[in-house]
Amino acid sequence: MNLRSLLLPAVACVVMATSAHASPQVSGRKLLVDAADVQHYLDGSFPRSQKALGGLLAMTVSQPRLTLPAGSRLNLQFDLAMAAAGGAPMPVGNVQLSSGLRYDAQTRGFHLEQPTVDAFRPAMAGAELDAGTRSLLNTWLADYARREPIYRIEPAIANVMGALQVKSVGIENGRIAVDFNQNLGALLPQGMPGN
């Protein structure tokens, strides 16, 4: 047996371990999702582009960065770029927003709830987020919050969750925490991811 035959399986195991992410954790009536899992999901969902003015303008949102401080609102930053009439996107700046969370049974995911732009750092000194760009950004945020989850629950767990009522969604110890009206852990079969 040579060194190459030993290294290939080891490399494959490392690649699989780094590409996999953990399942949500179930603790009684709570479902907990780590910030790293949400970030992993977001990384796979961006960049996103939105056309406006009949295609004359395109806005691109990329590089999402999530933080989950204690409380009921998460923080999300992303880079914003604009392009005119099919041209190359030009960096506009970094947008920082905060948002509540809601669970949507149809998408089986967590969505932004009433996101607000809290800060803007321009790409060029002296630049500002003008009214037109802010309006386009707010329109995109409202549409994204309505249609797209920031994290989707595995179908095996989401199927069980469909029979339960969500009492609250918040952030605890850097994780999204959903509190249900019944013991979710008791409803999941042993060995199911997250249990």
C-alpha positions as CSV (number, residue, x, y, z in Angstrom):
1,M,0.0,0.0,0.0
2,N,1.4,3.4,-0.9
3,L,1.1,6.8,0.6
4,R,-1.3,8.0,-2.1
5,S,-3.8,5.2,-1.5
6,L,-3.9,6.2,2.2
7,L,-4.2,10.0,1.5
8,L,-7.1,9.9,-0.9
9,P,-9.6,8.5,1.7
10,A,-8.3,10.8,4.3
11,V,-8.7,13.9,2.1
12,A,-12.2,12.7,1.1
13,C,-13.2,12.5,4.8
14,V,-11.9,16.0,5.5
15,V,-13.8,17.4,2.5
16,M,-17.0,15.7,3.5
17,A,-16.6,16.9,7.1
18,T,-16.0,20.5,6.2
19,S,-18.8,20.6,3.6
20,A,-21.4,19.1,6.0
21,H,-23.2,21.2,8.5
22,A,-24.9,20.2,11.7
23,S,-28.6,19.6,12.1
24,P,-30.8,21.7,14.2
25,Q,-30.8,20.6,17.8
26,V,-34.0,19.6,19.6
27,S,-34.3,20.2,23.3
28,G,-37.8,19.5,24.6
29,R,-40.1,22.2,23.2
30,K,-37.2,24.1,21.6
31,L,-35.5,23.8,18.2
32,L,-32.1,25.4,18.2
33,V,-30.1,26.4,15.0
34,D,-26.5,27.5,15.3
35,A,-25.4,30.8,13.7
36,A,-22.8,28.8,11.7
37,D,-25.5,26.7,10.1
38,V,-27.5,29.8,9.1
39,Q,-24.4,31.4,7.7
40,H,-23.6,28.3,5.7
41,Y,-27.2,28.4,4.2
42,L,-26.8,32.2,3.5
43,D,-23.4,31.7,1.8
44,G,-25.1,29.2,-0.6
45,S,-28.0,31.6,-1.3
46,F,-26.0,34.7,-2.4
47,P,-25.2,36.7,-4.4
48,R,-28.6,37.9,-5.5
49,S,-29.5,40.4,-8.1
50,Q,-32.6,42.6,-8.6
51,K,-33.4,44.5,-11.8
52,A,-35.2,47.8,-11.7
53,L,-36.5,50.4,-14.2
54,G,-37.2,47.8,-16.8
55,G,-33.7,46.4,-16.7
56,L,-31.9,49.7,-16.9
57,L,-30.5,49.2,-13.4
58,A,-29.4,46.1,-11.5
59,M,-28.7,45.8,-7.8
60,T,-26.5,43.0,-6.5
61,V,-26.4,41.9,-2.9
62,S,-23.4,39.7,-1.9
63,Q,-21.2,38.5,1.0
64,P,-23.9,38.2,3.7
65,R,-22.5,38.2,7.3
66,L,-24.8,37.1,10.1
67,T,-24.5,37.8,13.8
68,L,-27.0,36.6,16.4
69,P,-26.9,38.9,19.4
70,A,-29.1,38.1,22.4
71,G,-32.7,39.4,22.0
72,S,-35.3,39.1,19.3
73,R,-33.4,40.7,16.3
74,L,-30.5,39.4,14.3
75,N,-27.9,41.5,12.5
76,L,-27.0,41.0,8.9
77,Q,-24.5,42.8,6.8
78,F,-23.9,42.6,3.0
79,D,-22.2,44.3,0.2
80,L,-24.2,46.3,-2.3
81,A,-23.3,46.9,-5.9
82,M,-25.1,48.6,-8.8
83,A,-24.9,48.3,-12.5
84,A,-26.5,50.3,-15.3
85,A,-27.8,48.8,-18.5
86,G,-25.9,45.5,-18.5
87,G,-22.6,47.1,-17.3
88,A,-20.3,45.7,-14.7
89,P,-21.5,46.1,-11.1
90,M,-19.8,48.9,-9.2
91,P,-19.5,48.7,-5.4
92,V,-21.8,51.0,-3.6
93,G,-21.1,50.0,0.0
94,N,-21.8,47.8,2.9
95,V,-25.3,47.7,4.3
96,Q,-26.1,46.7,7.9
97,L,-29.6,45.8,8.9
98,S,-31.4,44.3,11.9
99,S,-34.5,42.1,11.7
100,G,-36.9,40.0,13.7
101,L,-37.5,36.4,12.7
102,R,-40.5,34.4,11.8
103,Y,-41.0,30.7,11.0
104,D,-43.0,30.0,7.8
105,A,-44.5,26.5,7.6
106,Q,-44.9,26.7,3.8
107,T,-41.2,27.4,3.1
108,R,-40.1,25.4,6.1
109,G,-37.7,28.1,6.9
110,F,-36.9,31.2,9.0
111,H,-37.5,34.5,7.3
112,L,-36.6,38.1,8.1
113,E,-39.4,39.9,9.9
114,Q,-39.6,43.7,9.5
115,P,-36.0,44.2,8.5
116,T,-34.6,47.8,8.9
117,V,-31.4,49.3,7.4
118,D,-29.5,50.5,10.4
119,A,-26.2,51.7,8.8
120,F,-24.5,52.2,5.5
121,R,-20.7,52.4,4.9
122,P,-20.0,53.7,1.4
123,A,-17.4,52.1,-0.9
124,M,-16.1,55.6,-1.7
125,A,-15.4,58.3,0.8
126,G,-18.2,60.9,0.8
127,A,-20.8,58.8,-0.9
128,E,-24.3,58.3,0.6
129,L,-27.2,55.9,0.2
130,D,-29.4,58.1,-2.0
131,A,-33.2,58.0,-1.9
132,G,-33.6,56.0,-5.1
133,T,-31.1,53.3,-4.0
134,R,-32.6,53.2,-0.5
135,S,-36.0,52.7,-2.0
136,L,-34.8,49.9,-4.3
137,L,-33.0,48.3,-1.4
138,N,-36.1,48.5,0.9
139,T,-38.2,47.0,-1.9
140,W,-35.7,44.1,-2.4
141,L,-35.6,43.5,1.4
142,A,-39.4,43.3,1.7
143,D,-39.6,40.9,-1.2
144,Y,-36.7,38.8,0.1
145,A,-38.2,38.7,3.6
146,R,-41.5,37.6,2.2
147,R,-40.3,34.9,-0.2
148,E,-36.9,33.6,0.8
149,P,-35.8,32.0,4.1
150,I,-32.4,32.7,5.7
151,Y,-32.4,29.1,6.7
152,R,-34.5,26.1,5.8
153,I,-35.3,23.2,8.2
154,E,-34.6,19.6,7.1
155,P,-37.8,18.0,5.7
156,A,-37.7,15.2,8.3
157,I,-37.9,17.7,11.2
158,A,-40.1,20.2,9.4
159,N,-42.8,17.5,8.8
160,V,-43.1,17.0,12.5
161,M,-43.1,20.8,13.2
162,G,-46.1,21.2,10.9
163,A,-48.4,19.8,13.6
164,L,-47.1,22.2,16.3
165,Q,-47.8,25.9,17.0
166,V,-44.8,28.3,17.3
167,K,-45.0,30.2,20.6
168,S,-41.9,32.3,19.9
169,V,-38.9,32.8,17.8
170,G,-35.8,34.5,19.2
171,I,-32.1,34.3,19.7
172,E,-30.5,32.5,22.6
173,N,-26.7,32.1,23.1
174,G,-25.9,32.8,19.5
175,R,-28.6,30.4,18.1
176,I,-32.0,30.8,16.7
177,A,-34.4,29.3,19.2
178,V,-38.0,28.3,18.4
179,D,-40.3,27.5,21.3
180,F,-43.3,25.3,20.4
181,N,-46.5,24.5,22.3
182,Q,-45.5,20.8,22.6
183,N,-42.4,18.7,23.2
184,L,-40.9,18.5,19.8
185,G,-38.3,16.0,21.0
186,A,-41.0,13.5,22.0
187,L,-42.5,13.6,18.5
188,L,-39.2,12.9,16.7
189,P,-38.2,9.2,16.2
190,Q,-34.9,8.3,17.9
191,G,-32.0,8.6,15.5
192,M,-33.6,11.3,13.5
193,P,-31.3,14.3,12.8
194,G,-31.4,16.8,15.7
195,N,-32.8,14.3,18.3
